[in-house]
Amino acid sequence: LAETERKVARTAANQLELMGSYSEYVFLQSQAQLYVMLRGRYSDIYDRVQEKISTGQWNVEGSAWVEPDTNITGGESLIRQFIHGKRYFREEFGCDTQIFWEPDVFGYSAALPQIMRGCGIPYFATQKITWGYNDGDPFPYNDFLWQGIDGSQVLAHVFHGYGYETSPKHLIEAWTGRAQRSDTTGLMLPFGYGDGGGGATREHLEYLRRAHNLEGSPRTRMAPPIKYFEDLERRRMTLPQYVGELYFQAHRGTYTSQARTKLLNRRAEIGLREAEFWTSMAAVLAGFSAPLADLDSAWKRLLTNQFHDILPGSSIGRVYEEAERDLSEVVALAGDVTRAAVGTLVTDSSGDAITVFNSLSFARRTLLTIPDGGGVTDVAGASLMTQRYEGQQLIEVTIPPCGWTTVRTAGLDEATPDAAVRISDSDVRALKSGAGWTLENDLIRATFNATGDLTSLWDKESASEWMGAPGNVFLMYKDIPRAWDAWDIDSNYASMPVALGQKAIVEVTAVGPLLACLSVTRQIHNSEMRQKIRLRRGSRRLDFVTTISWKEKHKLLKVAFPVAVHAEEALHEIQFGHVRRPNHASRKYDADRFEVPQQRWTALVEEGRGAAVLNDCKYGVNVTGNRIQLTLLKAAIAPDPHADEGLQAFTYSLTTWNGPFLDCAVVQEAYALNAPLTFTVGASAAPEASLFRVDAPNVFIETVKPAEDGSGDVIVRMYEAKRTWTRCRLQVALPVRQIFETDMLENQVRELDVREGRIVLEIKPFQVLTLRITVG
């Protein structure tokens, strides 16, 4: 970041000088964060930039805070990239940007068209998708209509580089190398030194003065990118349509490299979600003074670290020292804000009460660690089961959607018997049986062998076996890409397996009415691993809580779950929905997607049942036939020779269901795995409350936040997750005056009919719906 500050100053100074000599020259700088850096450290240059913006020579476009990765970055974060980027350009320069300028990113999520349209951005420009080394399937278009998972469309242009030369030779090569030969009348040509800064030189501009109408060479004219899209708009009806993600057939290692940064990114996104939810609720219900400036600053730090060479793991070591520091501070600040906000909702601070908060839009049944002592009662006064686990006392508590409940640690004369010393038919069992071990509850029975492999998962409800072969099997491969070490995973990695030892120590470490646990300790090549395999009562989810002391170089580690599900494609969660990708290599483009990005889950689904692997920070996965293989760690040595060394901690889970995908709880399980519990000592005036309720299980509230304009309004963002039209009712337990549907920038679209805090909504497949609630 420090070098970026220096580079932006050098680049700006050079380009300003050129503008004085070449009045036709137009320069583009796309990222709001760079203007902030320039203004903060080089204010004299910044003032000159503002002058050239007013004359039109310095072009302000791009729309995002930085040019972000779009595979790993969460959906709400992508919206905030545009909220903060567009707001900066509008307030600082009076420019309403219209283009998402994203030339160097490693694939483009199919959720982007809807997010762009929702943020007032109709145009998309990139070039990276044209890269075709390692024999990739060529991308067929330069100009096209890009349609996302919900049906939203944006006008897209793909040029072929971000640092063109401008000699006649290079102009001719650029034109003859275009993808669309017969139906393209123009091509955008960003010239000069990009990808590190510098911009154009006098040589570039002198060539263009001579070549703008040179016989034998394509005609050229200098103009800002918006002019190209305005010309393209006139041909909109004749353009081809491209549906779905723009998958980049390279740089697949960026889903995994620098795992600690990716973990902290996920935690920062979730932490800010919690902070904003409870801040906005505490402001309405208890007059809490929300630290909006602190939250704004935290979001910008997170957004900056989602830059497409930071978050993907393709930078030098110092970058990750700084990123982990920044993201850790964001997580800590979000936690402090959340605790302060929920503290204002507690009026009785007596020590025997604990209020547990749930920001998720469905009732959550979860385990809570409480202080040792007597028995525990729920809000109705009924006693709760407890269990000793790792020196602490666990209780199971059910919290209503978007609300809270209160438990009391006094009220019983005697402590509940220590569940760990008894086994009854109702307990979650963990038993050694022959050469293996079993975890069992009322729904499933999981059997493990001597190395911790899942040899059987028996479904009691359907009397069927879920495993097609042993699961939780670790697979290590040599990972030596022919180029781009941290960026790439080459397709031949699977032909270079690394043998792993078969010795392990497996122990039963918990059994009781709430939870059973196995502990597995083993060597993974040069690295040491410990797993806690946990099963809760009434749950179909097996959690694998994992720590690895990672000591590898040029190795790739995966974990495999071959499930007894027959499907021809896998479902992969992306932002605000999911995409379907082939689990076979029937054609070239199928085979090219041998490693793909995900958000929190990947599933194999039949019409009447399915299985999914969930994660709390892992973004790379591949599915071959019935094998879901989650990518856990990579060990590149360039550009950071110590990438990923040291302790790595993460959790992944296997969950199954009977019945159609529409009715399954995979999205709820993924939310629950990732969202931390928030609780505080004391009780609220209302011992239990639910502030928002949605009566459709496939519609989720992703965000509740204070309005960006500081008005005190509450923004609620929700989406449909299962790809089906839905009519639902949203119940709001706040003092509602008005509710408006808005765009993603929080501008009003229409007022909604509210009756006693209830509104009826129609939401389309994968639609993101933003509401603005005026309270008081």
N, C-alpha and C positions, 0 to 999 in steps of 0.2 A: 504493500500500500504506500509506503514511503517513496519507493521508486516511481510508482504511478503518479504521485503528486509532482515529482520532478519532470516526468515524461509529458504530462499534460501541459505543464508550463512551457517546456521547450517546443512542443508541437504547436501550441497556440501562438507563441511568439513568432515562430517561423511562418505560420500561415497568415498572420496579420501583416507581416512584411510583404508577402507575395500579393496580398489583396491590394496593396498600394500600387503595385506595378501592373496587375492584371485585373482590370475592372470587371471582366466577364467571369472571373473565378468564383465558384461557390464551394464552400467547405462544410462538411457535415460532422457534428460531434453528437453522439446519440444518448449519452448516459448522464442522468441528473447528478449522480454521485461525483462525477469528475468536475462538474461546474462548482459543486460545493467545495471540493478540494482547491480548485483554482481561486475561488473567491476568498477562502480562508488564508491562503499562504501567499498568493500573488495578486493582490487586489488591483494593482495598476494594470496588469495584463487583462484582468477580468473586466475592468472598465472599458478597455479598448474592444474587447469581445462584444460587450453590450452595444457599442457604437456600430459595429459591423452587423450585428443582428438587426438593428433598426434599418440598415440599408439593404438587407437581403443577401449580402455576400456570405455571412456566417449563418448557416441553416440549423435551426433547432428542430430536431425530429428524433424519434426513437421510442418515446412513450414510457419506458421503464426506468426504474431507479438505477439499475445496472442491466447489462445484457445477461439475464439469468439462465442457469440450467433449467430445463423444463421437464426432465425425467424424474428428478429427485425432489425438487421443490414442491411443496404441498399446494393444494388448490387455493386456499385462502392467501398464502404467501404470493402466489402469482397475481391475484387480484391486488394485493397491496403493492406489488411492484408497479402496477399501473396507477393506483391511487396516488402514491407518493411521487412517482415520476411525472405524471401529467399535472399534478398540482404544482410541483416545483416549476415546470416549464410555463405554466399559466401565470402563476403569481410573480415569478421573477422576470419573465420576458414577454408576457401577454400572448403566448403561443398555445393554441389548442392542437396538440400533436395528433396525427391521424395514422401513423405508421408504427407497427412493431418492427423495429430494425434489429435483426437477430442473426447476423451472418455466420457466427462461428460456434454454434451450439450443437450438441451431440445427439440430435434427434428432437422431435417436436411432438408434444403430447396432443392426442386427439381431443382433449378438453380445451385446447387453446382457442379455437374459433369462437366458442360460446363466451369464454372469458374476455376475449378481445372485443366482441360485439357489445357485451355488457359494460365495457369500459369506454365505449365510444371510439373504437379503433377498427376501421374497416379494411385496413391494408396490412399485408405481411410481406416482409422482404428477408431473404436469406440466400446463402450459397452453399453451406456445408453439405447439404443433402446430395450435391453433385459428386462428392468424393466417391471414387469407385475402385480404390486399390484393393488388392486381394480378390479381384474378380467379382466385385459386387454387381448386383442387377442394376443397370443404369436407370436413374430417375427420368421419366419420359417428358417432363414439361418444363418450360420457362414461365409461361403465363397460364394460370388456372384458377378455378374457384375451389377453395379448400373447405370441405364440409366436415364438421366435428361430430362427436358421438350423439349430440342432441339434435342435429340437423342444421345448426347455425353455419353460415358461410361467410368467408372473408375472401377478398381478392388477393391473390398471392403472386409474387414474382420471384423467380430463382435466377440469380446471375451466377457466374462461374468463378468467382474469386473475390477477394477483398483487398487486393493490392496490385491491380493491373498496371502494366506499363502502357504508354500511349503512342509508341512509334507505329507507323503504318503496319509493320509486320505483326505487332501484337493486336492491333485493332482488327486486322483481317482474321487472325487466328481466333479471336474471341467471337467474331461474327460467324465464321464458318463452323465453329465448335458448338454452336447453340444446340439445344435438345430438340426444339421444334423448328423444322426447316421450312415447312410449307405455309404455316399460319401464324408466323411471328413477324411483326413489322418493326420491332425495335427491341433493344436490349439495354438494361442498365449496366453501366460500367464504372464502378467505384475504383478510382485510381489513386496512386500514391502509396505511401508506406503506412499500412495499418498493422493490426496484430502486434502491438507494442508501441505504436505511435510514430510520429514524424510527419505524416501527411505528404502532400505533393511537393515536388521540387520544381525549380525553374525549367528543367529539362522536360518534365511532364507537360507543363503549360505551353512551352514553346512548340513542342510537337503538335499539340492540339490546335494551336493557332494556324499551323501549316496544313493540318490534316482534316479540318472540319468539312471540307468539300473537295477532297483530293480524288482525282480519277483513279479507279481501281481499288479504292478503300471505302469502307462504309462511311456514310455521312455521320457527323457527330455534332451535338450541341450541348452546351453547358447548362444545366438546370438542376434545381433541387429534386430529390426523389419524388416528392408529391406530384410534380408535373408528369412524371412517367405514369403514375397511377391514374391521374386525371385523363390522360390519353387512353389508358387501358380501359377505363370505365366505359368508354364509347363502344368497346368491343365485348362487353361483359356477356351478352347473350350468345356470343359465338364461342366462348371459351370452354375448354373441357372441364369436367368436374373430377376432383380427386377426393375420395371419401376415406376418412380414418387418419391414423397417425402418420406422420412423416418419419418413418423409422430410418435411423442412420446405420448403414451397414459397416460400421467400424466403431472404434472407441468404446467397445462394450465393457471394458474394464473400469470405465468411469462410474458404473453403477456400484462399484465395490471398493475402489482404492480409497485410502485414508478413512478407515471405518469409524474412528473416534469422532472425526468431524461430522460424519453423517449421523451418528448417534446424537451428538449434541444439537445438530440442526433439527432433528425430530423432536427432541426434548424442548428446544426453544420454541418451536412452532406450537407444541401442545401447552407449554407453560404460558405463552402469551394468550392462547385461547382461554385458558382458565382465568388468567388475570383480567382479561377484558370482560368475560362473562360476569364474574363476581363483582368487579368494579361497577359495571353498569347497573347490576341489580342492587348493590348496596347504595348507590347514588339515589335510586328511585325510592327504595324502601326505608333507608336510614339516613339520608342526607350526606352520605360519604362524599368527601371531596376527592374526586378521581385524579390521580397524578398523570394527567393526559400528556404533559410534556415528557415525562419519563417513559411512558409507553411509546410515544412517538419516536423518541431517540432509540429505544430498544428495538423497535421494528426496523429502523433504518440500519442498525448494526447487523441485524439478522439478514436483511435484504442484501446488504453489501457482500456478506459472506456466502450468498447464493450465486455470486458471479460464476460464470461458466468454466472458469479454470480454478476456482477455489473449492466449491462444494463437490465437483466431480473427482477431485483428488489428483489433479494434473499440474500441481505447482511444486515449488521448492519447499524444503523443510521449514524454513522460517515462516512461510505463509500459514502452515498448520499450527505452529506454536501460537501465532497471533489469532488465528481463527478459533482455536480451542479456548483461548483466553476470552475472546470476545463473546463467544457463544455461552461459555460457562457463566459469564457475568449477566448475560441476558436471562439465562435460566434462573439465576439467583434473584435478580430483580423481579422477575415475574412471580417467583415464589413469595417474596416479601410483599408484593402488592396484593396477591391473592389472600395471604394471611391477614393483612390489614383490613381488606374489604370484608371477608367473612366474619372477622372479629366484631364489626359494627352490627352484624345481624344477630349477635348473641347478646341478650339483655341480662340473663341470669348467669353469672360467672361461678356459680357454686361448683365445687370440685367433683360432685358425683354425676354430673351430666356431661355427655359428649355429643356434639352435633356433627353429623357426617353429611357432606355436601356432594351432590352429583350434578355435574354440568351436562351430562349426556341426555339425549332426548328420549330415552327409554328407561324404564325402571331397571335398576342395577342391583343385582345380588352379589355381594362381594365379601371378602374377608378383611377384617380390620384388626390391627394390633392395638391392644389397649393395655393400660397399666395393670399389673397383678393386683389381685384383691378378691373381693367377694364375688357374688353372682352378678349377672347383668340382665337387665330387662329392656324390652323394646318400648316403643311409644305407647303401646296399649297396656303395658305392665306385665306382659308375658315374659317368662324367663327365656334366655337365649343359651344355646349350647356354647360351650367354650372348649378350647383345646390348647394344651401347651405345645409350642413349636419353636425350636431354637432358642429356648430360654425366655420366650415371650408368651403372652396369652392372646389367642385368636378368638374372635367372634365372627359369626356370619350375620350381616345386616343387609336388609333390602331398602334401597333409597328410591323415592319416586323420581320421575323424570324431571330434569332441570329444577331440582329442589333440594330438600334436606329432610333428615329425620334425626330424632334424638334418642339416644340410649342412656341408661343410668347404670352406674357401676355399684350402686347401693340398692337396698331394697330386698335382698335375700339374706337370711340369717347365716347361711353357710355357703362356703365356696362350692361351685360345681365340682364334682369329682374329676380328678385329673384323667382326661380321656386317653392319654397315651398309655396307660397301664391296663386298659381293658380292650377287648375285641368283642363286638356283638354283631348281629346280622345287619344292623343299620349302619355300622361303621364303614368308612372308606378303608379298604384293606390294602396292606402291602405285605406280601408274604414271600418267603423263599420256598420254591417248589422244585425239587430235583436239582437240575443244573441251572435253573432259571429263577426269575422273580416275577411276581404278579402284582399289578395295581388294579383294584376293582371297586366299582361303585354300583349303584342300582341300574346304570345304563350300559356300561361297557366293562370289559375285562381285557386289560393289556398285559401281554406276556413278553418278558425281556430275557435275552440270553446272557452269557457270562461277560460279554463286552458292552452290554447296554443296548444292543440292537433290538428293535421292536419286532418280534417274530410273529406275533398274533395280536389282532385287535378285534375282539368278538363283540358284536352288537346284540345285546340281549333283547331289544325291542323287535328286531327283524330276524333274529336267530341266524345271523350271517357273519361272514368273515370280511373284514375291511382291507386286510393286507394282501397284496398280490405276491409279495416277497418281503423279506425283512426290511424294515424301515429304521429311521434314525441311524442310517449307515453313513459313516464319514468316508468321503472320497477325496483324495489328494492327487493333484496332477502337477507335472512340470509346466510352468507358465513362462515361456520365453518368447514373447511376440517378436516378429521379425523387425518391427519398428514400434515406436511409441509405447514404451514399456508400461507406464502407469495408465495409459489410455486404453490399450487394446487387450483383448483376449482373442487369440487366433483359433480358427475352427479345428485345428489339429490337436488342441490340448487334450482331448479325450483319448488320444492314442498314446499318451505319455503318462500312464498312471504311476503313482508312487506307492509302494507297499507300506502299509501301516501295521504296527504290531497288534496282536490280538489279546494282549494281557490287560486286564482291568480289575479294579476293585469295586464291587457293587455291594451296597449296604442299604438296609431298610433304616431310614432316619426319622420317619414319622408315620403314625397310624392313629386314626381316631374318627370321631363323628364328622369332622369337617374336611380333613385333608390327609392324604397319604403321600409319602415321598420316598423315592429311591435316590441314593447318591452314587454317582459313577465317577471314578477317577482313573484316567488312563493317559498314556503317552500317544500323541499324534505326531509321528515323525520326530522332529527335534523339540516339539512344543508339548507343554503339559496342559491337560484339559480336566475341568471338573464340571459335572452336570448335576443339577437337581431336577429330577423328573417328577412332576407333581400332578396329582389328580384330586379334584374337589368333589364333594358330594353333589349329586344332581347335575353333573357337568359332563359334556361329551368332549371337552377340550383337555388335551394333554399338553402341559407346559414343560419346555426344556430350558431351564435357566442355566446359562452356560458362561463360564469364564475360561479363557485360554491365555496362557503365557506364550505369545506368538514369537517364535525364534526362527522363522523361515526366510529364505531368499528365493525369488522366482518360483513360488509355489502358489497354487490355487486350491482352496478348501471349499468343498460343498458337502451338504447333507441331503440324503435321498430318502424319499417316501414313495415306494411303489404301491399304489392303492388299487383295490379291486373295482375300478370304475372304468367303463369303456366310453371313450369320447374321441372325437376327431379334432377337437380344439380345446384349449384351456382358457379359462377366464382369469384375467389379470386386472387387479384394481389399479386405476389411474385416478387422477384428481376428479372428484365429483362423478364417479361412475366406474365402468370397467370396459375393457376391450377383449375381443376374442382373437386368439392367435393359434395357428396350427401347432399340433404336437407331433408333427411328422415332417418329412423332408421330400414330399412328393414332387415339388417343383423347386426351381432355383430360389425364388424369393422365400419359400417356406424354409428351405435349408439355410438360407442366410440369417434367419432369425434364430440362431442357435443359442443366443443369450439375449434376454430382453429385460426391460425395466418394469418395475411394479411399484406400488405404494405399500399397502399393509397386508395384502393377501393374494394368493394364486390358488385357483380351484380347478378340479375336474368334476364335471357334472353330467349325470344322466337325467332323464326326465323325472325320475322319482327319488333320487338321492344324490349325494355328492360328498366330496372331501376337499379340505383346503389346508394349506400351510400358511400360517400367519407369522408376522414378524414385528419386532419393535424398533428396527433400524436397518433392515437389510433390503436392498433395492434391486439386486440382480438375481435372476432365476432362469432356469430352463426346464421345459417339460417335454419329455420324449416318451411317447406312448402313454403308459400309466404312471410314469415316474416324475414326480415333482422334485426337482433338485434345487434347493436354495443355496445361493452362493454366499459363503460366510466371510471369507478373508482372501486377500490377495497380498503378494509380497514383492512389489516392484522395487527396483533400486534406482530408477531414474524417472523424474528429476530429483527425487528425494531418496538418497541411499539408505535411509533408515525408516522408510514408510511402514507404518503399522506395527513396528516392533513394540514389544511390551504387552501389558495386560489389556485384553479385550473382553468386554462383557456385553452380553446380548441375550435375548430370549426369543425363541421361536416356538410355535405351537402347531399341533395337528388337531383339527376338529372335523367332525363328520355330522351328517344329518340324514334323516329319512323324510321323504316328501319333496315337493317341487322347490326349485331354487327360489322362487318368489317368496316362499314361506320360511326359508331357512334363516338362521341367525348369524350368518358368517360376518356381516358388516358389524352387527352389535358386538360379536366376540372380538373383532379387530379393534374397534373403538375401546372396548374394555381392557384389552391387553395393553394398549398404549396410554390411556388416560390415567393419571395418578389419582388416588383418593385425596380429598381435602377434608380435614376435620379440625375442630377446635374444642377446647374445654368450655363447657357452658351450654346453656339452652336458649333458644329463641322464644319470643312471646308466642309464636305458633310452633308447637313442638314438631310438626311435620307440615311440609308445604311442597307444592308443585307449581312452578311459575309459568311453565309452558308445557303443553301436552299436544302431541300430534297423534291422531287416531289411526294412521296408516303406518304399519311397521316397515315399509320400504321408503319412507320419507324421513330424512334426518336433519336435525338442526346442527349445522356445522359451526356457526358463529353467532354469538350475541355480544354486542360491543357498543360503546358510546359512539354517537354520530361524530363524523370527522369535523363537522363545523362547530363543535362545542355547544350545541343548542340544548343539550340534555336529552335529546331524543335517543331512542334505543333502536339499533339496527339488528335485525334478525335475518340470517342467511340460511336457507335450507335447500335441500336438493333431493331428487328422486334417484335411488341407487340401484334399482333392479330392471331398468329399461322397460317401464310400462306406464301408460297413462293412468293417473290416479286422481280421484276426488277425495279430499281429506278435510278434516276440521282441525283448526289450530285454536286451542283454548289458552288465553293469556290471563294470568292472575295478577295483573298490575292495574293501576288506575288509568285505564286507556281513555284518551280523548279522541284520537284519530289514528288510523293505520293506512299507510300508503304503500303501494308497490313502487319500487324504485329500480333504477339501473344499478350496476355494481359500484358506481361512483356516488350513490346515495341521492341522486336527483329524482324527484317525484315523477312517476309515470301516470298513476291513477289512484284515486282514493278507493278503499275497499269498504264494504259494508260490514260493520261490527255490531254484534248484538250480544250484550252481556259478556263482553270480552271474547266472544267466539266469532271466528271468520271461517267461511267455506272457501277452499282453494281448489283449483284444478291445476295440476302440475303434469307436464309432459315428460316423456322418457328422458331421464338424465338432465332434466331442466334444473338450473340453479335459480332460485327465487329469492329476491331480497326485499324485505319489508322494513318500513320506517315507522316506528311507534312513537307517537306524541303522548306523553304521560302528564298527569297533573290533575 
